[in-house]
Amino acid sequence: MSRVAAIDCGTNSIRLLVADVTTGADGTPAFRDVHREMRIVRLGQGVDASGVLAPEALERTRVALADYTAVLRRKGVEKVRMVATSATRDAANREDFFGMVRDTLGVDAEVISGDEEARLSFVGAVGDLDPADGPFVVVDVGGGSTELVVGELTADGATVTAARSVDVGSVRITERCLHGDPPTAEEVAEARTVVAGILDGAFEAVAVDAVRTWVGVAGTITTLSAVAQGLPEYDPAAVHLSRLAGEDLHRTAEELLGLSREDRAKHGAIHPGRIDVIGGGALIVDVLAAELRERAGITELVVSEHDILDGIARSIA
C-alpha cells in the first residue's frame, strides 16, 4: 500500500485529496479516501480583467496550502502532485505563484493544459459508472474555464477520444456580465449569449452526437445538485451519482440567478465562497444542458463527486 496526495488549485478553490492505493490480484489499483478538503481562495480574483494574480489572492492561497502541507506531514503522504489550472495559465505574474508553492509545499505546481485537465477529470469522474452507459461526456465547470471530454470506459480503463477547454467559468462570467445583485434580465441575456458563443468552440472540437451519458463534476455542478434536491446542508453522499433532469437544472439556475447574494446565503448547501458566483456557474450549466439536448438528445445530468482530484491521484499511484 502507498499513500498519495493530489492538490487541485483552480480559479476559485484549492482542494486536497489524500488516498491509500492498493493493488488488486488483477494488478489494477484500488483507492480509498483518507482525507478530502476544499477551501475557497479565489486565486483568479480579477485576473480576467487585470491579467495578474492579486497579492491578497496569492496570500489566501498560501495560507490554505500551508495548512494542506501540515496535513500531508501528519498523514505520512509518500507522493504528492499539485496541478494548477486556468488562473495561473493566464497571469503575467505567475512566477510569484510558482515560487510561493515551492516554498510552502516543497514541490513544483504543474500548470497543465486545458486538454490534460479535461483528461484527468474524465478519468476521475467515470470510475464509478457502468461502462455500458458510455460513451460519456464529462463536463467540469470551474471558476475560470469549462472542460468537455468525451470517452469510454472499458475493462482496460478509461479511453479519451476528444477534449477541449474553453475560457468561461463561474468567476469569469460573473465578473464580465453579472454585475447586479441580483443580475438584471439584460445581464443574464448577455451572459447566455457570451457563454453559448464560447461553448460553440468546444462543441466544434468535441463531437457529442454519439454520447449517451452526461457526467458533471466539480463544485458548481455538485452545488447545483444539492440545491435542486433541497438539501438543508451539503451532503456528498446524496450528491454523488445523483441525477438531474434538464427541467430541474433550468429551474434551479433561474432560481439562483433571481436571488440576491443575501438570499443565496440562506441556502445551507451553498459554500459561502460560492455565493456570489453560483448564479453564473448555474447559467453555464443551463446553457450546456440546452446544447446537449439539441446536439445529442441528452435530457439528464449525472453528478459525480469524483473528478480531477481523483484523476490526479490515479496518475501518481
Summary of the structure (lengths in Angstrom):
residues: 317
radius of gyration: 18.5
end to end distance: 9.8
largest distance: 58.8
contacts: 1165
relative contact order: 0.16
helix: 46%
strand: 25%
